[in-house]
């Protein structure tokens, strides 16, 4: 499914009306939608694991720069989306200078 076009982003109604997502802030909802929109780009970048699952491979600093949030806000938003089971994050060894793998779940 396309989550954006040249003018609009797709907002799943579940994020607004389902009980399990009621605690998400507007920033968390926007961040989730922006992450969803990056999945097509991830395929083009070859960010597909051995199981065929698409992931995002951006550092916290890259995400902050892309979306105009501070790095501390990115950390908090990733945490909130993990609690809501909207993303799964696999951390890499920071000594290897590799970004975390962020798997964005679809509703």
N, C-alpha and C positions, 0 to 999 in steps of 0.2 A: 504494500500500500504506500502511496506517496503521502508524506506528512507535510509537504509544503509545495508551493509553486512559486512563481516569480513575485507574487503579491501577498500570499496568505499562508499561515500555518494551520494545520489541522489540530483541533482540540477535542480529544475524546471526552464525551459528556460524563463518563464515569469519574473523571478527575474532579468534577464539580458536584456530582450528586450521590456517589456511592459512599457509604459510611466509612469504608476502609481508607479513603483518601481525604476525609474531612480535615485532618490535622495538617495537611500540606499547605504551606504558605503559597501565596501567588507567585513568589520568586521560584519556589520549588517546582510548581506546575510549569512555569515558563521554561525553566532549565530542562525539565524532562522533555518538553516539546522540542526544544532546540537540539537536545541530544538525539531524539528520534529523527530529526531532519538531517542529521549527519550520517545516518546509516548508509544512504546511497553513496555518499562520498567514501565511506569506509570500504565498500566493495571495490570501488575504483582504485583505492590505495592497496588493495590486497589484504585487508584486515579480516581475514576469514580463517578460523582455526581448523584443526584437523577434523573436527566433527561437522564442519560446514556452517558453524555459527558465526555471525557477524559481530565484531566487537569494535570499539573505538579505542584508539591508542594515543591519547593526548595527555600531556602533563597538566598539572594543576595550573601552571603559569600560562600554558597555551589556551586552556579553557577560559581562564580569567580574561586574557586578551581578546579572545574571539567574541565573548558574550558581554564584556564590559562589567564583570563582577570582580571583586577582590579575591585573592587566593584563599583567604579565610572563609569568605562566603562560599566559594566553590567547595571547599572541604565540608562545610556544614550542609550544603545542598546535596552533595553526594551521600552523606550520612543519612539525611532525611529520606532520600529516594531509596536507599538500601533498606531502611526500616519499613517503608511502604511496599517493599518487594517489587519496585519498578526497575531497579538496576542491580546488577551483581558486579562487584569490583574484585579483580584478582591483582594483588599487589606484586610487583617485581622487586627484586633486590635493588635498592637505590644505588648500590655501588656499580651496578651494570649500566646505570644511566638510561634505563628503559622506562617508558611511561606505563602506568597501570593499564590493564585491559578492562574496559567498561562494557559490559553486556547490557544493552538496553532492551527491556522486555516490552512486548506489545500488549496492549489491552484488547 
